[in-house]
Amino acid sequence: MNINASIVVPVFNEIKLIESFVNNLFETFKNEKVKFIFIDDGSKDGSSEWLKNNLSKIFNEKNYELISL
């Protein structure tokens, strides 16, 4: 897969918004060759767990990466 762009998404304690935001990202860019890079900066509200459990259900494994700090 040739990537035309990367989108870096910083996440810190965003559990109230993360599901809606990620789904909107997917819908907005589903026809584009984009890699999504999610960077969790030590969330303590469940955002980390949500990302770990759900990104693979939404994105193809080749077009996202999760970095946990």
CHARMM internal coordinates of N, CA and C (Angstrom, degrees):
IC EDIT
DIST 1 N 1 CA 1.4568
DIST 1 CA 1 C 1.5245
ANGL 1 N 1 CA 1 C 109.37
DIST 1 C 2 N 1.2857
ANGL 1 CA 1 C 2 N 117.89
DIHE 1 N 1 CA 1 C 2 N 118.77
DIST 2 N 2 CA 1.4558
ANGL 1 C 2 N 2 CA 122.23
DIHE 1 CA 1 C 2 N 2 CA 175.00
DIST 2 CA 2 C 1.5156
ANGL 2 N 2 CA 2 C 108.62
DIHE 1 C 2 N 2 CA 2 C -81.49
DIST 2 C 3 N 1.3142
ANGL 2 CA 2 C 3 N 115.12
DIHE 2 N 2 CA 2 C 3 N 127.40
DIST 3 N 3 CA 1.4626
ANGL 2 C 3 N 3 CA 120.81
DIHE 2 CA 2 C 3 N 3 CA -178.81
DIST 3 CA 3 C 1.5241
ANGL 3 N 3 CA 3 C 108.91
DIHE 2 C 3 N 3 CA 3 C -95.38
DIST 3 C 4 N 1.3232
ANGL 3 CA 3 C 4 N 117.28
DIHE 3 N 3 CA 3 C 4 N 130.47
DIST 4 N 4 CA 1.4558
ANGL 3 C 4 N 4 CA 121.80
DIHE 3 CA 3 C 4 N 4 CA 177.07
DIST 4 CA 4 C 1.5194
ANGL 4 N 4 CA 4 C 112.56
DIHE 3 C 4 N 4 CA 4 C -94.77
DIST 4 C 5 N 1.3296
ANGL 4 CA 4 C 5 N 116.57
DIHE 4 N 4 CA 4 C 5 N -22.12
DIST 5 N 5 CA 1.4675
ANGL 4 C 5 N 5 CA 120.21
DIHE 4 CA 4 C 5 N 5 CA -178.79
DIST 5 CA 5 C 1.5185
ANGL 5 N 5 CA 5 C 109.45
DIHE 4 C 5 N 5 CA 5 C -158.72
DIST 5 C 6 N 1.3131
ANGL 5 CA 5 C 6 N 114.83
DIHE 5 N 5 CA 5 C 6 N 156.64
DIST 6 N 6 CA 1.4629
ANGL 5 C 6 N 6 CA 121.72
DIHE 5 CA 5 C 6 N 6 CA 173.03
DIST 6 CA 6 C 1.5153
ANGL 6 N 6 CA 6 C 108.15
DIHE 5 C 6 N 6 CA 6 C -121.53
DIST 6 C 7 N 1.3173
ANGL 6 CA 6 C 7 N 115.24
DIHE 6 N 6 CA 6 C 7 N 141.39
DIST 7 N 7 CA 1.4555
ANGL 6 C 7 N 7 CA 120.97
DIHE 6 CA 6 C 7 N 7 CA 176.76
DIST 7 CA 7 C 1.5152
ANGL 7 N 7 CA 7 C 107.38
DIHE 6 C 7 N 7 CA 7 C -119.14
DIST 7 C 8 N 1.3247
ANGL 7 CA 7 C 8 N 115.83
DIHE 7 N 7 CA 7 C 8 N 120.33
DIST 8 N 8 CA 1.4586
ANGL 7 C 8 N 8 CA 121.78
DIHE 7 CA 7 C 8 N 8 CA 179.23
DIST 8 CA 8 C 1.5205
ANGL 8 N 8 CA 8 C 108.06
DIHE 7 C 8 N 8 CA 8 C -96.46
DIST 8 C 9 N 1.3385
ANGL 8 CA 8 C 9 N 115.20
DIHE 8 N 8 CA 8 C 9 N 126.32
DIST 9 N 9 CA 1.4592
ANGL 8 C 9 N 9 CA 121.28
DIHE 8 CA 8 C 9 N 9 CA -176.84
DIST 9 CA 9 C 1.5189
ANGL 9 N 9 CA 9 C 108.77
DIHE 8 C 9 N 9 CA 9 C -119.38
DIST 9 C 10 N 1.3382
ANGL 9 CA 9 C 10 N 117.89
DIHE 9 N 9 CA 9 C 10 N 102.10
DIST 10 N 10 CA 1.4626
ANGL 9 C 10 N 10 CA 119.48
DIHE 9 CA 9 C 10 N 10 CA 175.20
DIST 10 CA 10 C 1.5312
ANGL 10 N 10 CA 10 C 109.39
DIHE 9 C 10 N 10 CA 10 C -75.53
DIST 10 C 11 N 1.3304
ANGL 10 CA 10 C 11 N 115.57
DIHE 10 N 10 CA 10 C 11 N 138.68
DIST 11 N 11 CA 1.4670
ANGL 10 C 11 N 11 CA 120.61
DIHE 10 CA 10 C 11 N 11 CA -178.95
DIST 11 CA 11 C 1.5204
ANGL 11 N 11 CA 11 C 108.90
DIHE 10 C 11 N 11 CA 11 C -130.88
DIST 11 C 12 N 1.3183
ANGL 11 CA 11 C 12 N 115.87
DIHE 11 N 11 CA 11 C 12 N 127.66
DIST 12 N 12 CA 1.4671
ANGL 11 C 12 N 12 CA 121.20
DIHE 11 CA 11 C 12 N 12 CA 172.15
DIST 12 CA 12 C 1.5217
ANGL 12 N 12 CA 12 C 108.12
DIHE 11 C 12 N 12 CA 12 C -147.57
DIST 12 C 13 N 1.3140
ANGL 12 CA 12 C 13 N 115.04
DIHE 12 N 12 CA 12 C 13 N 110.28
DIST 13 N 13 CA 1.4669
ANGL 12 C 13 N 13 CA 122.46
DIHE 12 CA 12 C 13 N 13 CA 177.82
DIST 13 CA 13 C 1.5319
ANGL 13 N 13 CA 13 C 112.42
DIHE 12 C 13 N 13 CA 13 C 51.28
DIST 13 C 14 N 1.3156
ANGL 13 CA 13 C 14 N 115.55
DIHE 13 N 13 CA 13 C 14 N 60.21
DIST 14 N 14 CA 1.4650
ANGL 13 C 14 N 14 CA 122.11
DIHE 13 CA 13 C 14 N 14 CA -177.61
DIST 14 CA 14 C 1.5297
ANGL 14 N 14 CA 14 C 112.58
DIHE 13 C 14 N 14 CA 14 C -118.39
DIST 14 C 15 N 1.3149
ANGL 14 CA 14 C 15 N 117.97
DIHE 14 N 14 CA 14 C 15 N 27.61
DIST 15 N 15 CA 1.4583
ANGL 14 C 15 N 15 CA 120.83
DIHE 14 CA 14 C 15 N 15 CA -173.99
DIST 15 CA 15 C 1.5287
ANGL 15 N 15 CA 15 C 112.73
DIHE 14 C 15 N 15 CA 15 C -56.47
DIST 15 C 16 N 1.3061
ANGL 15 CA 15 C 16 N 118.74
DIHE 15 N 15 CA 15 C 16 N -32.23
DIST 16 N 16 CA 1.4614
ANGL 15 C 16 N 16 CA 121.14
DIHE 15 CA 15 C 16 N 16 CA -178.11
DIST 16 CA 16 C 1.5271
ANGL 16 N 16 CA 16 C 112.36
DIHE 15 C 16 N 16 CA 16 C -70.51
DIST 16 C 17 N 1.3223
ANGL 16 CA 16 C 17 N 117.01
DIHE 16 N 16 CA 16 C 17 N -23.98
DIST 17 N 17 CA 1.4622
ANGL 16 C 17 N 17 CA 121.12
DIHE 16 CA 16 C 17 N 17 CA -175.07
DIST 17 CA 17 C 1.5230
ANGL 17 N 17 CA 17 C 115.18
DIHE 16 C 17 N 17 CA 17 C -115.80
DIST 17 C 18 N 1.3223
ANGL 17 CA 17 C 18 N 117.55
DIHE 17 N 17 CA 17 C 18 N -15.83
DIST 18 N 18 CA 1.4652
ANGL 17 C 18 N 18 CA 120.16
DIHE 17 CA 17 C 18 N 18 CA -166.98
DIST 18 CA 18 C 1.5269
ANGL 18 N 18 CA 18 C 113.25
DIHE 17 C 18 N 18 CA 18 C -62.70
DIST 18 C 19 N 1.3129
ANGL 18 CA 18 C 19 N 118.62
DIHE 18 N 18 CA 18 C 19 N -42.15
DIST 19 N 19 CA 1.4662
ANGL 18 C 19 N 19 CA 119.90
DIHE 18 CA 18 C 19 N 19 CA -177.72
DIST 19 CA 19 C 1.5301
ANGL 19 N 19 CA 19 C 111.55
DIHE 18 C 19 N 19 CA 19 C -63.14
DIST 19 C 20 N 1.2955
ANGL 19 CA 19 C 20 N 116.43
DIHE 19 N 19 CA 19 C 20 N -47.96
DIST 20 N 20 CA 1.4622
ANGL 19 C 20 N 20 CA 120.93
DIHE 19 CA 19 C 20 N 20 CA 178.81
DIST 20 CA 20 C 1.5268
ANGL 20 N 20 CA 20 C 110.98
DIHE 19 C 20 N 20 CA 20 C -62.82
DIST 20 C 21 N 1.3142
ANGL 20 CA 20 C 21 N 116.67
DIHE 20 N 20 CA 20 C 21 N -43.99
DIST 21 N 21 CA 1.4552
ANGL 20 C 21 N 21 CA 121.46
DIHE 20 CA 20 C 21 N 21 CA -179.09
DIST 21 CA 21 C 1.5277
ANGL 21 N 21 CA 21 C 111.51
DIHE 20 C 21 N 21 CA 21 C -62.08
DIST 21 C 22 N 1.3211
ANGL 21 CA 21 C 22 N 116.79
DIHE 21 N 21 CA 21 C 22 N -47.39
DIST 22 N 22 CA 1.4642
ANGL 21 C 22 N 22 CA 121.02
DIHE 21 CA 21 C 22 N 22 CA -178.27
DIST 22 CA 22 C 1.5251
ANGL 22 N 22 CA 22 C 110.44
DIHE 21 C 22 N 22 CA 22 C -64.73
DIST 22 C 23 N 1.3079
ANGL 22 CA 22 C 23 N 117.18
DIHE 22 N 22 CA 22 C 23 N -42.12
DIST 23 N 23 CA 1.4687
ANGL 22 C 23 N 23 CA 119.89
DIHE 22 CA 22 C 23 N 23 CA 177.56
DIST 23 CA 23 C 1.5238
ANGL 23 N 23 CA 23 C 111.58
DIHE 22 C 23 N 23 CA 23 C -63.31
DIST 23 C 24 N 1.3229
ANGL 23 CA 23 C 24 N 117.38
DIHE 23 N 23 CA 23 C 24 N -39.18
DIST 24 N 24 CA 1.4680
ANGL 23 C 24 N 24 CA 120.78
DIHE 23 CA 23 C 24 N 24 CA 176.48
DIST 24 CA 24 C 1.5300
ANGL 24 N 24 CA 24 C 111.48
DIHE 23 C 24 N 24 CA 24 C -65.42
DIST 24 C 25 N 1.3177
ANGL 24 CA 24 C 25 N 117.14
DIHE 24 N 24 CA 24 C 25 N -40.25
DIST 25 N 25 CA 1.4693
ANGL 24 C 25 N 25 CA 120.47
DIHE 24 CA 24 C 25 N 25 CA 175.62
DIST 25 CA 25 C 1.5242
ANGL 25 N 25 CA 25 C 110.41
DIHE 24 C 25 N 25 CA 25 C -58.11
DIST 25 C 26 N 1.3265
ANGL 25 CA 25 C 26 N 115.41
DIHE 25 N 25 CA 25 C 26 N -47.98
DIST 26 N 26 CA 1.4589
ANGL 25 C 26 N 26 CA 119.95
DIHE 25 CA 25 C 26 N 26 CA -179.41
DIST 26 CA 26 C 1.5288
ANGL 26 N 26 CA 26 C 111.15
DIHE 25 C 26 N 26 CA 26 C -58.81
DIST 26 C 27 N 1.3039
ANGL 26 CA 26 C 27 N 116.61
DIHE 26 N 26 CA 26 C 27 N -49.34
DIST 27 N 27 CA 1.4619
ANGL 26 C 27 N 27 CA 120.67
DIHE 26 CA 26 C 27 N 27 CA -178.53
DIST 27 CA 27 C 1.5276
ANGL 27 N 27 CA 27 C 112.41
DIHE 26 C 27 N 27 CA 27 C -63.59
DIST 27 C 28 N 1.3097
ANGL 27 CA 27 C 28 N 116.47
DIHE 27 N 27 CA 27 C 28 N -39.29
DIST 28 N 28 CA 1.4643
ANGL 27 C 28 N 28 CA 121.11
DIHE 27 CA 27 C 28 N 28 CA -178.15
DIST 28 CA 28 C 1.5230
ANGL 28 N 28 CA 28 C 112.27
DIHE 27 C 28 N 28 CA 28 C -67.01
DIST 28 C 29 N 1.3235
ANGL 28 CA 28 C 29 N 116.96
DIHE 28 N 28 CA 28 C 29 N -38.13
DIST 29 N 29 CA 1.4597
ANGL 28 C 29 N 29 CA 121.09
DIHE 28 CA 28 C 29 N 29 CA -173.21
DIST 29 CA 29 C 1.5227
ANGL 29 N 29 CA 29 C 114.10
DIHE 28 C 29 N 29 CA 29 C -113.24
DIST 29 C 30 N 1.3336
ANGL 29 CA 29 C 30 N 118.60
DIHE 29 N 29 CA 29 C 30 N 15.47
DIST 30 N 30 CA 1.4648
ANGL 29 C 30 N 30 CA 120.38
DIHE 29 CA 29 C 30 N 30 CA -173.76
DIST 30 CA 30 C 1.5280
ANGL 30 N 30 CA 30 C 113.78
DIHE 29 C 30 N 30 CA 30 C -62.61
DIST 30 C 31 N 1.3074
ANGL 30 CA 30 C 31 N 118.63
DIHE 30 N 30 CA 30 C 31 N -22.47
DIST 31 N 31 CA 1.4632
ANGL 30 C 31 N 31 CA 121.03
DIHE 30 CA 30 C 31 N 31 CA 179.62
DIST 31 CA 31 C 1.5254
ANGL 31 N 31 CA 31 C 113.01
DIHE 30 C 31 N 31 CA 31 C -102.24
DIST 31 C 32 N 1.3142
ANGL 31 CA 31 C 32 N 116.33
DIHE 31 N 31 CA 31 C 32 N 10.96
DIST 32 N 32 CA 1.4627
ANGL 31 C 32 N 32 CA 121.89
DIHE 31 CA 31 C 32 N 32 CA -178.96
DIST 32 CA 32 C 1.5258
ANGL 32 N 32 CA 32 C 110.16
DIHE 31 C 32 N 32 CA 32 C -110.57
DIST 32 C 33 N 1.3094
ANGL 32 CA 32 C 33 N 115.95
DIHE 32 N 32 CA 32 C 33 N 158.22
DIST 33 N 33 CA 1.4664
ANGL 32 C 33 N 33 CA 121.50
DIHE 32 CA 32 C 33 N 33 CA 176.58
DIST 33 CA 33 C 1.5276
ANGL 33 N 33 CA 33 C 108.45
DIHE 32 C 33 N 33 CA 33 C -93.59
DIST 33 C 34 N 1.3226
ANGL 33 CA 33 C 34 N 114.82
DIHE 33 N 33 CA 33 C 34 N 83.48
DIST 34 N 34 CA 1.4614
ANGL 33 C 34 N 34 CA 121.86
DIHE 33 CA 33 C 34 N 34 CA -173.73
DIST 34 CA 34 C 1.5199
ANGL 34 N 34 CA 34 C 109.46
DIHE 33 C 34 N 34 CA 34 C -123.21
DIST 34 C 35 N 1.3202
ANGL 34 CA 34 C 35 N 116.40
DIHE 34 N 34 CA 34 C 35 N 141.77
DIST 35 N 35 CA 1.4592
ANGL 34 C 35 N 35 CA 121.49
DIHE 34 CA 34 C 35 N 35 CA 170.77
DIST 35 CA 35 C 1.5182
ANGL 35 N 35 CA 35 C 107.49
DIHE 34 C 35 N 35 CA 35 C -107.25
DIST 35 C 36 N 1.3235
ANGL 35 CA 35 C 36 N 115.78
DIHE 35 N 35 CA 35 C 36 N 130.78
DIST 36 N 36 CA 1.4610
ANGL 35 C 36 N 36 CA 122.03
DIHE 35 CA 35 C 36 N 36 CA 179.41
DIST 36 CA 36 C 1.5211
ANGL 36 N 36 CA 36 C 108.49
DIHE 35 C 36 N 36 CA 36 C -102.01
DIST 36 C 37 N 1.3117
ANGL 36 CA 36 C 37 N 115.53
DIHE 36 N 36 CA 36 C 37 N 127.71
DIST 37 N 37 CA 1.4584
ANGL 36 C 37 N 37 CA 121.02
DIHE 36 CA 36 C 37 N 37 CA 178.99
DIST 37 CA 37 C 1.5202
ANGL 37 N 37 CA 37 C 107.03
DIHE 36 C 37 N 37 CA 37 C -116.73
DIST 37 C 38 N 1.3260
ANGL 37 CA 37 C 38 N 115.62
DIHE 37 N 37 CA 37 C 38 N 108.67
DIST 38 N 38 CA 1.4596
ANGL 37 C 38 N 38 CA 121.95
DIHE 37 CA 37 C 38 N 38 CA 178.95
DIST 38 CA 38 C 1.5149
ANGL 38 N 38 CA 38 C 108.13
DIHE 37 C 38 N 38 CA 38 C -95.73
DIST 38 C 39 N 1.3314
ANGL 38 CA 38 C 39 N 116.06
DIHE 38 N 38 CA 38 C 39 N 127.92
DIST 39 N 39 CA 1.4594
ANGL 38 C 39 N 39 CA 121.00
DIHE 38 CA 38 C 39 N 39 CA 179.56
DIST 39 CA 39 C 1.5175
ANGL 39 N 39 CA 39 C 107.95
DIHE 38 C 39 N 39 CA 39 C -119.22
DIST 39 C 40 N 1.3307
ANGL 39 CA 39 C 40 N 115.27
DIHE 39 N 39 CA 39 C 40 N 108.46
DIST 40 N 40 CA 1.4630
ANGL 39 C 40 N 40 CA 120.24
DIHE 39 CA 39 C 40 N 40 CA 177.32
DIST 40 CA 40 C 1.5161
ANGL 40 N 40 CA 40 C 108.17
DIHE 39 C 40 N 40 CA 40 C -89.07
DIST 40 C 41 N 1.3071
ANGL 40 CA 40 C 41 N 115.80
DIHE 40 N 40 CA 40 C 41 N 122.47
DIST 41 N 41 CA 1.4604
ANGL 40 C 41 N 41 CA 121.99
DIHE 40 CA 40 C 41 N 41 CA -175.29
DIST 41 CA 41 C 1.5292
ANGL 41 N 41 CA 41 C 111.76
DIHE 40 C 41 N 41 CA 41 C -98.90
DIST 41 C 42 N 1.3303
ANGL 41 CA 41 C 42 N 116.14
DIHE 41 N 41 CA 41 C 42 N 47.13
DIST 42 N 42 CA 1.4602
ANGL 41 C 42 N 42 CA 120.39
DIHE 41 CA 41 C 42 N 42 CA 174.98
DIST 42 CA 42 C 1.5169
ANGL 42 N 42 CA 42 C 114.29
DIHE 41 C 42 N 42 CA 42 C 81.83
DIST 42 C 43 N 1.2986
ANGL 42 CA 42 C 43 N 117.42
DIHE 42 N 42 CA 42 C 43 N 36.03
DIST 43 N 43 CA 1.4650
ANGL 42 C 43 N 43 CA 120.92
DIHE 42 CA 42 C 43 N 43 CA 179.95
DIST 43 CA 43 C 1.5266
ANGL 43 N 43 CA 43 C 111.02
DIHE 42 C 43 N 43 CA 43 C -57.63
DIST 43 C 44 N 1.3225
ANGL 43 CA 43 C 44 N 115.29
DIHE 43 N 43 CA 43 C 44 N 142.92
DIST 44 N 44 CA 1.4677
ANGL 43 C 44 N 44 CA 121.65
DIHE 43 CA 43 C 44 N 44 CA -179.87
DIST 44 CA 44 C 1.5222
ANGL 44 N 44 CA 44 C 111.67
DIHE 43 C 44 N 44 CA 44 C -117.10
DIST 44 C 45 N 1.3296
ANGL 44 CA 44 C 45 N 118.13
DIHE 44 N 44 CA 44 C 45 N 7.11
DIST 45 N 45 CA 1.4672
ANGL 44 C 45 N 45 CA 120.88
DIHE 44 CA 44 C 45 N 45 CA -173.84
DIST 45 CA 45 C 1.5302
ANGL 45 N 45 CA 45 C 113.50
DIHE 44 C 45 N 45 CA 45 C -106.78
DIST 45 C 46 N 1.3282
ANGL 45 CA 45 C 46 N 117.88
DIHE 45 N 45 CA 45 C 46 N 8.20
DIST 46 N 46 CA 1.4609
ANGL 45 C 46 N 46 CA 121.13
DIHE 45 CA 45 C 46 N 46 CA -178.54
DIST 46 CA 46 C 1.5228
ANGL 46 N 46 CA 46 C 113.32
DIHE 45 C 46 N 46 CA 46 C 103.62
DIST 46 C 47 N 1.3297
ANGL 46 CA 46 C 47 N 117.20
DIHE 46 N 46 CA 46 C 47 N -5.92
DIST 47 N 47 CA 1.4671
ANGL 46 C 47 N 47 CA 120.29
DIHE 46 CA 46 C 47 N 47 CA 179.33
DIST 47 CA 47 C 1.5280
ANGL 47 N 47 CA 47 C 111.26
DIHE 46 C 47 N 47 CA 47 C -60.04
DIST 47 C 48 N 1.3150
ANGL 47 CA 47 C 48 N 117.46
DIHE 47 N 47 CA 47 C 48 N -42.46
DIST 48 N 48 CA 1.4733
ANGL 47 C 48 N 48 CA 121.59
DIHE 47 CA 47 C 48 N 48 CA -179.69
DIST 48 CA 48 C 1.5159
ANGL 48 N 48 CA 48 C 110.79
DIHE 47 C 48 N 48 CA 48 C -58.50
DIST 48 C 49 N 1.3138
ANGL 48 CA 48 C 49 N 115.51
DIHE 48 N 48 CA 48 C 49 N -47.60
DIST 49 N 49 CA 1.4579
ANGL 48 C 49 N 49 CA 120.30
DIHE 48 CA 48 C 49 N 49 CA -178.98
DIST 49 CA 49 C 1.5259
ANGL 49 N 49 CA 49 C 111.04
DIHE 48 C 49 N 49 CA 49 C -64.94
DIST 49 C 50 N 1.3251
ANGL 49 CA 49 C 50 N 116.62
DIHE 49 N 49 CA 49 C 50 N -40.26
DIST 50 N 50 CA 1.4565
ANGL 49 C 50 N 50 CA 120.04
DIHE 49 CA 49 C 50 N 50 CA 179.17
DIST 50 CA 50 C 1.5262
ANGL 50 N 50 CA 50 C 110.28
DIHE 49 C 50 N 50 CA 50 C -60.97
DIST 50 C 51 N 1.3242
ANGL 50 CA 50 C 51 N 116.42
DIHE 50 N 50 CA 50 C 51 N -46.65
DIST 51 N 51 CA 1.4601
ANGL 50 C 51 N 51 CA 120.39
DIHE 50 CA 50 C 51 N 51 CA 179.30
DIST 51 CA 51 C 1.5272
ANGL 51 N 51 CA 51 C 110.73
DIHE 50 C 51 N 51 CA 51 C -60.28
DIST 51 C 52 N 1.3238
ANGL 51 CA 51 C 52 N 117.69
DIHE 51 N 51 CA 51 C 52 N -47.64
DIST 52 N 52 CA 1.4639
ANGL 51 C 52 N 52 CA 121.90
DIHE 51 CA 51 C 52 N 52 CA -178.66
DIST 52 CA 52 C 1.5248
ANGL 52 N 52 CA 52 C 111.66
DIHE 51 C 52 N 52 CA 52 C -61.10
DIST 52 C 53 N 1.3139
ANGL 52 CA 52 C 53 N 117.32
DIHE 52 N 52 CA 52 C 53 N -37.59
DIST 53 N 53 CA 1.4634
ANGL 52 C 53 N 53 CA 121.87
DIHE 52 CA 52 C 53 N 53 CA -175.17
DIST 53 CA 53 C 1.5255
ANGL 53 N 53 CA 53 C 114.47
DIHE 52 C 53 N 53 CA 53 C -86.70
DIST 53 C 54 N 1.3196
ANGL 53 CA 53 C 54 N 118.26
DIHE 53 N 53 CA 53 C 54 N -20.57
DIST 54 N 54 CA 1.4674
ANGL 53 C 54 N 54 CA 119.31
DIHE 53 CA 53 C 54 N 54 CA -169.67
DIST 54 CA 54 C 1.5241
ANGL 54 N 54 CA 54 C 116.74
DIHE 53 C 54 N 54 CA 54 C -120.13
DIST 54 C 55 N 1.3143
ANGL 54 CA 54 C 55 N 119.38
DIHE 54 N 54 CA 54 C 55 N -22.74
DIST 55 N 55 CA 1.4671
ANGL 54 C 55 N 55 CA 119.04
DIHE 54 CA 54 C 55 N 55 CA -177.72
DIST 55 CA 55 C 1.5225
ANGL 55 N 55 CA 55 C 112.23
DIHE 54 C 55 N 55 CA 55 C -58.53
DIST 55 C 56 N 1.3263
ANGL 55 CA 55 C 56 N 116.51
DIHE 55 N 55 CA 55 C 56 N -39.80
DIST 56 N 56 CA 1.4687
ANGL 55 C 56 N 56 CA 119.33
DIHE 55 CA 55 C 56 N 56 CA -178.60
DIST 56 CA 56 C 1.5244
ANGL 56 N 56 CA 56 C 112.48
DIHE 55 C 56 N 56 CA 56 C -69.38
DIST 56 C 57 N 1.3251
ANGL 56 CA 56 C 57 N 117.60
DIHE 56 N 56 CA 56 C 57 N -18.44
DIST 57 N 57 CA 1.4593
ANGL 56 C 57 N 57 CA 121.56
DIHE 56 CA 56 C 57 N 57 CA 177.27
DIST 57 CA 57 C 1.5335
ANGL 57 N 57 CA 57 C 111.43
DIHE 56 C 57 N 57 CA 57 C -81.75
DIST 57 C 58 N 1.3238
ANGL 57 CA 57 C 58 N 116.25
DIHE 57 N 57 CA 57 C 58 N -21.14
DIST 58 N 58 CA 1.4611
ANGL 57 C 58 N 58 CA 121.59
DIHE 57 CA 57 C 58 N 58 CA -175.78
DIST 58 CA 58 C 1.5268
ANGL 58 N 58 CA 58 C 111.60
DIHE 57 C 58 N 58 CA 58 C -101.56
DIST 58 C 59 N 1.3240
ANGL 58 CA 58 C 59 N 116.41
DIHE 58 N 58 CA 58 C 59 N -45.03
DIST 59 N 59 CA 1.4628
ANGL 58 C 59 N 59 CA 121.85
DIHE 58 CA 58 C 59 N 59 CA -175.39
DIST 59 CA 59 C 1.5168
ANGL 59 N 59 CA 59 C 111.63
DIHE 58 C 59 N 59 CA 59 C -106.42
DIST 59 C 60 N 1.3196
ANGL 59 CA 59 C 60 N 115.42
DIHE 59 N 59 CA 59 C 60 N 156.16
DIST 60 N 60 CA 1.4503
ANGL 59 C 60 N 60 CA 122.42
DIHE 59 CA 59 C 60 N 60 CA 169.88
DIST 60 CA 60 C 1.5234
ANGL 60 N 60 CA 60 C 106.86
DIHE 59 C 60 N 60 CA 60 C -71.22
DIST 60 C 61 N 1.3168
ANGL 60 CA 60 C 61 N 118.03
DIHE 60 N 60 CA 60 C 61 N 140.58
DIST 61 N 61 CA 1.4674
ANGL 60 C 61 N 61 CA 120.80
DIHE 60 CA 60 C 61 N 61 CA -176.45
DIST 61 CA 61 C 1.5230
ANGL 61 N 61 CA 61 C 113.82
DIHE 60 C 61 N 61 CA 61 C -58.59
DIST 61 C 62 N 1.3247
ANGL 61 CA 61 C 62 N 117.20
DIHE 61 N 61 CA 61 C 62 N -20.05
DIST 62 N 62 CA 1.4582
ANGL 61 C 62 N 62 CA 120.48
DIHE 61 CA 61 C 62 N 62 CA -179.69
DIST 62 CA 62 C 1.5179
ANGL 62 N 62 CA 62 C 113.36
DIHE 61 C 62 N 62 CA 62 C -84.39
DIST 62 C 63 N 1.3335
ANGL 62 CA 62 C 63 N 117.69
DIHE 62 N 62 CA 62 C 63 N -13.24
DIST 63 N 63 CA 1.4642
ANGL 62 C 63 N 63 CA 117.28
DIHE 62 CA 62 C 63 N 63 CA -176.63
DIST 63 CA 63 C 1.5253
ANGL 63 N 63 CA 63 C 113.85
DIHE 62 C 63 N 63 CA 63 C -116.06
DIST 63 C 64 N 1.3356
ANGL 63 CA 63 C 64 N 117.01
DIHE 63 N 63 CA 63 C 64 N 20.55
DIST 64 N 64 CA 1.4559
ANGL 63 C 64 N 64 CA 118.78
DIHE 63 CA 63 C 64 N 64 CA 170.72
DIST 64 CA 64 C 1.5169
ANGL 64 N 64 CA 64 C 110.19
DIHE 63 C 64 N 64 CA 64 C -147.62
DIST 64 C 65 N 1.3035
ANGL 64 CA 64 C 65 N 114.34
DIHE 64 N 64 CA 64 C 65 N 158.44
DIST 65 N 65 CA 1.4545
ANGL 64 C 65 N 65 CA 122.40
DIHE 64 CA 64 C 65 N 65 CA 176.03
DIST 65 CA 65 C 1.5198
ANGL 65 N 65 CA 65 C 107.16
DIHE 64 C 65 N 65 CA 65 C -143.56
DIST 65 C 66 N 1.3136
ANGL 65 CA 65 C 66 N 116.34
DIHE 65 N 65 CA 65 C 66 N 141.35
DIST 66 N 66 CA 1.4686
ANGL 65 C 66 N 66 CA 121.49
DIHE 65 CA 65 C 66 N 66 CA 176.47
DIST 66 CA 66 C 1.5116
ANGL 66 N 66 CA 66 C 108.56
DIHE 65 C 66 N 66 CA 66 C -117.08
DIST 66 C 67 N 1.3039
ANGL 66 CA 66 C 67 N 115.51
DIHE 66 N 66 CA 66 C 67 N 123.70
DIST 67 N 67 CA 1.4638
ANGL 66 C 67 N 67 CA 122.12
DIHE 66 CA 66 C 67 N 67 CA 177.07
DIST 67 CA 67 C 1.5201
ANGL 67 N 67 CA 67 C 106.69
DIHE 66 C 67 N 67 CA 67 C -114.38
DIST 67 C 68 N 1.3157
ANGL 67 CA 67 C 68 N 116.76
DIHE 67 N 67 CA 67 C 68 N 123.65
DIST 68 N 68 CA 1.4599
ANGL 67 C 68 N 68 CA 120.90
DIHE 67 CA 67 C 68 N 68 CA 178.61
DIST 68 CA 68 C 1.5233
ANGL 68 N 68 CA 68 C 108.87
DIHE 67 C 68 N 68 CA 68 C -110.17
DIST 68 C 69 N 1.3136
ANGL 68 CA 68 C 69 N 115.52
DIHE 68 N 68 CA 68 C 69 N 124.19
DIST 69 N 69 CA 1.4697
ANGL 68 C 69 N 69 CA 120.43
DIHE 68 CA 68 C 69 N 69 CA -179.74
DIST 69 CA 69 C 1.5105
ANGL 69 N 69 CA 69 C 109.87
DIHE 68 C 69 N 69 CA 69 C -99.07
END
COOR INIT
IC SEED 1 N 1 CA 1 C
IC BUILD
